[in-house]
Amino acid sequence: MSRLKKPDTQIKNLLKTAKDNLKLADCAFDKENYPDTISLLSQAIEKGSKSFFSYFDIVPVENLSKTVGHFPTKGFEKALENIDAQFNVVTKNLSQINWKEEKESPIFDIRTIQHDKKTLMANFSFISNNPSRFKSISKRNMDKLISTVKNLQLELQVSRQNIFSERGYLTDFHDFQKDVFSILDHQKMKKEQVQMFKFSSTVFYEVLDDKCEINDKAILFHNIVNLTVSLSVLSIITQAHAVSSRYPPIGVYSKNNLLIKEFPTMKILTENALNDLDEIFTISEKYGN
């Protein structure tokens, strides 16, 4: 993991292309061209994820095609591989937090981390290697996944607003770190997922340079958590359709298709995630070397 840095041209171009794909997906949706709607939405999430992976040194930009391809879940699987080395970074960062007596520090035991890591890596691997299994997502699972991202983004937005509306709210970086941990606890995710997202967000503390103003640190931290959760969940929903929606059997992607029904919501959730990544790049341009 590197310190805060300016994104290079290739990484910024991936984000720009992701935003362009999302706009085209919206146009296709308005014209009831549903195969292209799904294909372009998938591309927007895929390219946004690749930009995220490359910026945070999870996958070098030149290796994206080989390592990730059309499956962002492979990138998230890659992000879990070096957790052992990051464990010391996490425990060091947690030791700096002055937790209030009524609030216990998150317990990151290396054995628990190993178990959760293996569970999530197995899940991501299964999703990447069996895409056809995820072309027909149930309404119940879709509702659960969408509501998780939607609720997370809403709660993070409220937390962000507090940054600017309450003077003295940000006396210490750890004040809003604990706040975001609490937000993650409220989401409808499995225990190991919540733990991994907490772990990842604490690792990303390393890129929040001391020279950053505390408001910028807070924005970066909120954005990183949103990107990690939102892009991984949206990838699971859409990546199985990235290729197949280009040449679908007639009538498969009709207005009654579940993904099409949820497209307006997924478009907003994806747009929010891409804007957060754009904001990270803007802040990086301000402070990065």
C-alpha positions in Angstrom: 0.0 0.0 0.0 1.4 3.4 -1.0 1.0 6.8 0.5 -1.4 9.3 -0.9 -0.4 9.9 -4.5 -1.6 11.6 -7.7 -3.4 9.1 -10.0 -1.7 8.5 -13.3 -3.4 9.1 -16.7 -4.4 5.5 -17.3 -6.1 5.3 -13.9 -8.0 8.5 -14.5 -9.0 7.4 -18.0 -10.5 4.2 -16.6 -12.7 6.3 -14.3 -13.7 8.7 -17.1 -14.6 5.7 -19.3 -16.7 4.2 -16.4 -18.6 7.5 -16.1 -19.1 7.6 -19.9 -20.4 4.0 -19.9 -22.9 4.8 -17.1 -24.3 7.8 -19.1 -24.6 5.6 -22.2 -26.4 2.9 -20.1 -28.9 5.5 -19.0 -29.5 6.6 -22.6 -30.0 2.9 -23.6 -32.4 2.5 -20.8 -34.5 5.5 -21.9 -34.6 4.0 -25.4 -35.6 0.6 -24.0 -32.5 -1.0 -25.4 -32.1 -3.3 -22.4 -29.2 -5.5 -23.4 -27.0 -2.5 -23.9 -28.3 -1.0 -20.7 -27.0 -4.0 -18.7 -23.8 -4.4 -20.7 -22.9 -0.8 -20.2 -23.8 -0.7 -16.6 -21.6 -3.8 -16.1 -18.8 -2.0 -17.9 -19.1 1.1 -15.8 -18.8 -1.0 -12.6 -16.0 -3.1 -14.0 -13.9 -0.1 -15.1 -14.6 1.9 -12.0 -13.4 -1.1 -9.9 -10.3 -1.4 -12.1 -9.5 2.2 -11.5 -9.9 1.7 -7.8 -7.7 -1.4 -7.8 -4.9 0.3 -9.7 -4.9 3.5 -7.6 -4.6 1.5 -4.4 -1.9 -0.8 -5.8 -4.1 -3.9 -5.6 -3.5 -4.7 -9.3 -1.0 -2.8 -11.5 -2.8 -1.1 -14.3 -0.8 -3.1 -16.9 -2.0 -6.4 -15.3 -5.8 -5.6 -15.1 -6.8 -7.5 -18.2 -5.0 -10.6 -17.2 -5.7 -10.5 -13.4 -9.3 -9.1 -13.4 -10.7 -9.3 -16.9 -14.5 -8.9 -16.8 -14.7 -10.1 -13.2 -14.1 -7.3 -10.6 -14.6 -10.0 -7.8 -11.2 -11.3 -8.9 -9.7 -7.9 -7.9 -11.4 -8.0 -4.5 -10.1 -11.5 -4.1 -6.6 -10.2 -4.8 -7.1 -7.4 -2.2 -7.5 -10.1 0.5 -4.3 -12.0 -0.4 -1.9 -9.7 1.4 -4.0 -9.3 4.6 -1.3 -11.1 6.7 1.2 -8.4 6.0 -1.4 -5.7 6.7 -2.4 -7.1 10.1 0.4 -5.3 11.9 -0.6 -2.0 10.2 -4.2 -2.5 11.5 -3.2 -3.3 15.1 -0.8 -0.3 15.1 -3.6 2.1 13.9 -6.1 0.7 16.4 -3.7 1.2 19.2 -3.7 5.0 18.5 -7.5 5.3 19.1 -8.6 6.5 22.5 -11.8 4.5 22.7 -14.4 5.7 25.1 -15.1 3.4 28.0 -18.6 2.4 26.7 -17.2 1.6 23.2 -14.9 -1.4 22.9 -12.2 -1.5 20.3 -12.9 -3.8 17.4 -11.2 -7.1 18.0 -9.0 -8.2 15.1 -7.6 -11.5 16.0 -5.3 -12.9 13.3 -6.9 -16.3 13.5 -10.4 -14.8 13.1 -9.1 -12.7 10.2 -7.6 -15.8 8.5 -11.0 -17.6 8.8 -12.9 -14.6 7.4 -10.4 -14.0 4.7 -10.6 -17.6 3.5 -14.4 -17.5 3.6 -14.6 -14.3 1.5 -11.9 -15.4 -0.9 -13.8 -18.6 -1.5 -17.0 -16.7 -2.1 -15.4 -14.3 -4.6 -13.6 -17.1 -6.4 -16.9 -19.1 -6.7 -18.7 -16.1 -8.1 -15.9 -15.4 -10.6 -15.6 -19.0 -11.8 -19.3 -19.7 -12.0 -20.8 -16.6 -13.6 -23.8 -18.4 -15.1 -25.0 -19.2 -11.5 -25.4 -15.4 -10.9 -27.4 -14.5 -14.1 -30.6 -15.3 -12.3 -30.5 -13.6 -9.0 -33.6 -13.9 -6.8 -35.7 -10.9 -5.9 -35.0 -11.5 -2.2 -31.2 -11.5 -2.7 -31.4 -8.6 -5.0 -33.4 -6.6 -2.5 -30.9 -7.5 0.2 -27.9 -6.5 -1.8 -29.4 -3.3 -3.1 -30.7 -2.2 0.3 -27.3 -2.8 1.8 -25.5 -0.4 -0.6 -28.4 2.1 -0.5 -28.5 2.2 3.3 -24.8 2.4 3.6 -24.5 5.3 1.1 -27.4 7.2 2.9 -25.7 6.8 6.3 -22.3 7.7 5.1 -23.8 10.9 3.5 -25.3 11.9 6.8 -21.9 11.3 8.5 -20.2 13.4 5.8 -22.7 16.2 6.4 -21.8 16.2 10.1 -18.2 16.9 9.1 -19.2 20.3 7.8 -22.2 21.1 9.9 -20.9 20.6 13.4 -17.9 22.6 14.5 -15.6 20.6 16.7 -17.0 17.3 15.3 -13.6 16.5 13.8 -11.2 17.0 16.7 -9.5 13.7 15.9 -9.4 11.4 12.9 -10.5 8.6 15.1 -13.8 10.3 15.9 -15.1 9.6 12.4 -13.3 6.3 12.1 -15.4 5.0 15.0 -18.5 6.6 13.4 -17.9 4.7 10.1 -17.2 1.5 12.0 -20.6 1.9 13.6 -22.2 2.5 10.2 -20.8 -0.7 8.9 -22.2 -2.6 11.9 -25.7 -1.6 10.9 -25.6 -3.1 7.4 -27.3 -6.3 6.5 -24.1 -8.2 5.8 -22.5 -11.3 7.2 -20.2 -11.0 10.1 -17.1 -11.8 8.2 -18.0 -9.3 5.5 -18.4 -6.5 8.1 -15.1 -7.5 9.7 -13.2 -7.5 6.4 -14.6 -4.1 5.4 -13.6 -2.7 8.8 -10.2 -4.3 8.4 -9.7 -2.9 4.9 -10.8 0.6 5.9 -8.2 0.6 8.7 -5.5 -0.5 6.4 -6.4 2.4 4.1 -5.6 4.7 7.0 -2.0 4.4 5.7 -2.8 6.5 2.6 -4.3 9.3 4.7 -1.2 11.4 5.0 -0.7 13.5 8.1 -0.4 16.6 6.0 -4.0 16.2 4.9 -6.5 18.6 6.5 -8.8 16.6 8.8 -11.9 17.4 6.7 -10.1 15.8 3.7 -9.1 12.8 5.8 -12.7 12.3 6.8 -13.9 12.5 3.2 -11.3 10.1 2.0 -12.1 7.6 4.7 -15.9 7.7 4.0 -15.3 7.4 0.3 -12.9 4.4 0.6 -15.5 2.5 2.7 -18.3 3.3 0.3 -16.2 2.2 -2.7 -15.0 -1.1 -1.1 -18.6 -2.1 -0.2 -20.6 -0.6 -3.1 -18.3 -1.8 -6.0 -18.0 -5.3 -4.6 -21.7 -5.7 -4.2 -22.6 -4.1 -7.5 -20.0 -6.3 -9.2 -21.6 -9.5 -7.8 -25.0 -8.3 -9.2 -23.9 -7.3 -12.6 -20.6 -8.9 -13.7 -22.2 -12.2 -14.9 -24.0 -10.1 -17.5 -20.9 -8.2 -18.8 -20.4 -10.4 -21.9 -23.7 -12.3 -22.2 -25.9 -9.1 -22.4 -24.1 -8.1 -25.7 -25.5 -11.2 -27.5 -28.6 -12.2 -25.5 -31.4 -14.5 -26.7 -34.3 -12.4 -27.8 -36.5 -11.2 -25.0 -34.1 -12.1 -22.1 -33.5 -8.5 -21.1 -37.0 -7.1 -21.2 -38.5 -4.4 -19.0 -39.7 -7.2 -16.7 -36.1 -8.4 -16.1 -35.1 -7.9 -12.4 -31.9 -6.0 -13.3 -33.8 -3.7 -15.6 -36.4 -3.0 -12.9 -33.6 -2.1 -10.5 -31.5 -0.2 -13.1 -32.5 3.3 -12.0 -31.5 2.5 -8.4 -28.2 0.8 -9.4 -27.4 3.7 -11.7 -27.6 6.1 -8.8 -25.6 3.8 -6.5 -22.9 3.3 -9.2 -22.8 7.1 -9.9 -22.3 7.8 -6.2 -19.4 5.3 -6.0 -17.7 6.7 -9.1 -18.1 10.3 -7.8 -16.4 9.2 -4.5 -13.5 7.8 -6.5 -13.3 11.1 -8.5 -13.2 13.0 -5.2 -10.4 10.8 -3.9 -8.4 11.6 -7.1 -9.2 15.4 -6.6 -7.9 15.3 -3.0 -4.9 13.2 -4.1 -4.1 15.9 -6.7 -4.1 18.4 -3.8 -1.7 16.5 -1.5 0.0 13.8 -3.6 3.5 13.8 -4.8 
